Amino acid sequence: MPASSSLRLAGQHALVTGANSGIGAAVAKSLAANGASVVVNYVGHPEAADAVVKEITDAGGVALAIQADVSQEDQVQAMFRQAIAQFGTLHIVVANAGIQVDAPFIDMTLAQWQKVLDVNLTGQFLCLREAAREFMRRGVQPDVSKAAGKIICMSSVHEVIPWGGHVNYATSKGGIMELMKSVAQELAPHKIRVNSIGPGAIKTPINHDAWATPEAEAKLLTLIPYNRVGEPEDIGQLAAWLVSDEADYITGQTIFMDGGMTLYPGFATGG
Ligand code: NAD
């Protein structure tokens, strides 16, 4: 989309990791619907990435699928090189890719621990660093956006809610909180905004068993005061606003989008 379009992300180029499924796919589609051209990163299932690209282009947007494992430095750097060669630059990076490998703590193997930290935390470090390098190289383009660049880290309510049985995952999300805040502090003078979104329970493949049956969903809803499980589109809409100039004065924050899951719902009746 040209910068002259009235869409709020017109003229901007975005990269979303893990964008061939769930929240990442919804974020990619929402950024595109708001006028950004979008890199749809994937690691497996290229057909799912192609489907997201097709949905965006069928709607009149611009999208490109690029394969990269976010935990591998050479692959992340090659992805950014390809994206910048294609679009000229990037203005928005959403570090969304994430996995769960669950195990009781005393049974958790080093490999299970390391895999989750590699993808969820090191993957974000690698993508944020490449994004910052490009944003600082280019600087602010006032006709495109007030900021030189915008980063969203996909965190979780588990950056603040401990989660037994998922110690590797909760640790990775707690790490993302300090990664995001420290990077935001360091890069603010360069007009780069860095924020996190902390989703609660959102209906995606990562937590399929938690909402797939009426019984499972009813149990999950006891943790959600607003009494509905979130949809990927909820997060997509927030992401498009958070990277827009309407949110230009927000940096270093986690925006929880969780139907009240972080409100200690047990205390509503049990305090
Ligand atoms: P999902 O399984 O649908 O999507 C995860 C995506 O990450 C997939 O596209 C997957 O291919 C990709 N991915 C995994 N490993 C990768 C790697 N090494 N390199 C590149 N991509 C990789 O699940 P989702 O719910 O959409 O998860 C997206 C993000 O949202 C994750 O960071 C997750 O922790 C976070 N989150 C989800 C929920 C929820 O309830 N669904 C809640 C809080 C946080």
Boltz pocket constraint, residues with backbone or C-beta under 6 A from the ligand:
constraints:
  - pocket:
      binder: B
      contacts: [[A, 17], [A, 18], [A, 19], [A, 20], [A, 21], [A, 22], [A, 23], [A, 24], [A, 41], [A, 42], [A, 43], [A, 44], [A, 68], [A, 69], [A, 70], [A, 71], [A, 95], [A, 96], [A, 97], [A, 98], [A, 99], [A, 119], [A, 154], [A, 155], [A, 156], [A, 157], [A, 198], [A, 199], [A, 200], [A, 201], [A, 202], [A, 203], [A, 204], [A, 205], [A, 206], [A, 207]]
      max_distance: 6.0
